[in-house]
Amino acid sequence: MLSESVATIFSPYLSLNLSGFDNLKLVVAVLTEKGEECHALTADMMVDEKQESSYLVRWHKHFIYCGRTNSYGNKIDEVGDLAIIDAASIEVLQPPVLSMQQVSFMCMENSHFDHC
């Protein structure tokens, strides 16, 4: 379940089903646009009793789940139980920081392909 602060910032994007990496770029872009410091990460997480490599964004005390590294249809979520993240597996990423216009194009492109 999303905390109020995360839900408020990302409400326009919660219905999207983007790849994990596209969600990561979107989350970083939105937070950067708001002048917020954040860190893009990959980490192994226990999801449905399986260990999966996932994209996360750490923002203040929140870990925003962007999706598995090998999947194409993910929703933005928040990690409620930090114990499911394997701390030893965390790697910091340097994804490109998109402008909000680029985010719009990425979302339009995704919705176009979803309906073709």
N, C-alpha and C positions, 0 to 999 in steps of 0.2 A: 504494500500500500504506500502511496506517495505521501510524503509530508506536505503540509500546506504550502511551504515556501517553494518546493520543487513543483508541485501541482500548479501553482499560480504562474510561475515563469514559463512552464512548458505546456500549458493547456492548449495552445493553438496546434501543437504538434503531436498530441497524445493519440490521435486516431491514425497516424501514419504507420505503415509497415515497411520500414527501410532496412537495408542491410545493417549489420552491426557497425561497420565502419562508417557508413553514411550517418547513422544515428550519433556516433561519436563526433563526427565533424559538425553535425547540427548542434549538439549540446555545447560543444566548445565555442562555436560561433555565437550562439545566443548568450552564453555567459560572458564572453569577451565583449560583445556589443554592449552589455550592461555594466562593463567595467569590473567584472568579477574575476578573481583569480581562480583558476581551476587546473587540474592535472589530468591528462589523458593517460590511461593505463590499459595493459592487458593483464589478466590474472586467471589462474585456474580457480574455478568455483564448483561447489557441489550443487548441481541442479537436478532435481528428480532422481536423486541417488546415483548420479553419474558425474564424474569430474569433467568439466568442459572449459575450454579456453574462451574467455569472454572479454569484451571491451567494456571498460568502466570509465567514468569521469568522477574524480574526487573534487568536491566543491564544499568548502568548509568541512563540516562533519558528515556530509552526505556522500554516499557512493551511488552514483546514478548508473544503472545497468543499461547498456546500449545494445546488447545482444551477443550471441556467440560469434566467434571470429570466422566461422565457416557457414553462416546462414544468411538468408536473404530477406526474411520477413520477420522483423523484430519490432516490438513496441518498447518505448522508453519506460523504464520502471526504476524503482529504488531498492537497493539492497537493505532489507530490514534487519537481517541477522548477519553481522559482519564475520561471524565464525565460519560461514560457508566459503569465505575467501581464503585461499592459501597464500598467506602473507609472503612466503618465500618465493612464490612464483610471480610476484608483481614486477612488471617492467613498465617504465615510464616511456610514453610515446611522444613524438613531436609531429602531430598531424598538421596538415595545412589549415590555417585559420581562414575560413570562408567569410566573405562579406554577407550581409543579410540578403543582398540581391542574388548572390550565388546560391544561398540556401533556398531561396524561392525557386530558382531554376532547377535545382536538384529535386525539390519536392514536386514541381510540375512534371519533370521528366519521369519521376517514379510513378505518379498517378497516371500519366499517359500510358506507360507500359503495363500498368495494372489493368487497364481497361481495353487493351488491344486484343 
